[in-house]
Amino acid sequence: MILHRHMAGTLYVVATPIGNLEDVTQRALRVLRTVEIIACEDTRHTRKLLAHYGIEKPTISYHEHNERERAEQIADRIAAGEQVALVADAGTPAISDPGYRLVRECLERGLKVVPVPGPAAFVAALVASGLPTDRFFFGGFLPAKKNARRAALAEARTIAATLIFYEAPHRLAASLADAHAILGERQAAVARELTKIHEEIVRGRLSELAERFNSAPVRGEIVLVIDRTEIAEDEHVAREDQLPRLAERVAQLEADGADFRAALKRAARELGIPRDEAYRMLAAERDEHRAESHPKRHRTE
């Protein structure tokens, strides 16, 4: 008599596109076609991807509100021999998305877990930011409340790595202002709607970005990338070399009909100088010019 040993299934952790559906891998598509069931954050969202590639597989919801219960149920199915794929709404599961509990549950039961790598928004933002990529710290979403957010930034201040955070659009300006206050003046990049039609990556100083996004709120999914070190003091000194260009550009814009404030703001943005710093530079230059034009008179006896 031959005994057949029961074989457990496998959990595949499958990365899916963060926007552009062409960014799915051939391996991911093969796995999604061959598993018995797909566990996903939002079944409606995942079915759009499956329909695009003609994949017909049953799905089951697995999100932050049912994660603990579902992890046990799905692990039971894998232990019984089923092949299961875990996907997030976008990108790699368990990266600021549900998935950790299910992976842990499977590992604790001795079940096989196989990663199927692919897109991750924070990696895409980092490589396009122009900031150092040799060491980086991914902090997930910054806290929603100001005090907690500032505390998280303070903890990250001494990390010798490029800092990366996810952020909601309605909190972006506040987070940039807090980052400037806590981390000091640093180079940074705001990556929005990566791989989508309205993709945008804005680079500049934290103070510049805070000002820009405070005056022009945005929508979409956002990644904030911040340099590991403050801008050197000698770079501030080098700004003085831009004073003639700044003054000339402001004069041009005023001649075209802009008032001084609007002209200064636009000229500073074009030259990559924070508006407050540009104002101080021009104010100091004008004060010096007035002093030279109207020297103090000394009384003679």
Summary of the structure (lengths in Angstrom):
residues: 301
radius of gyration: 26.8
end to end distance: 128.4
largest distance: 128.4
contacts: 922
relative contact order: 0.10
helix: 48%
strand: 17%
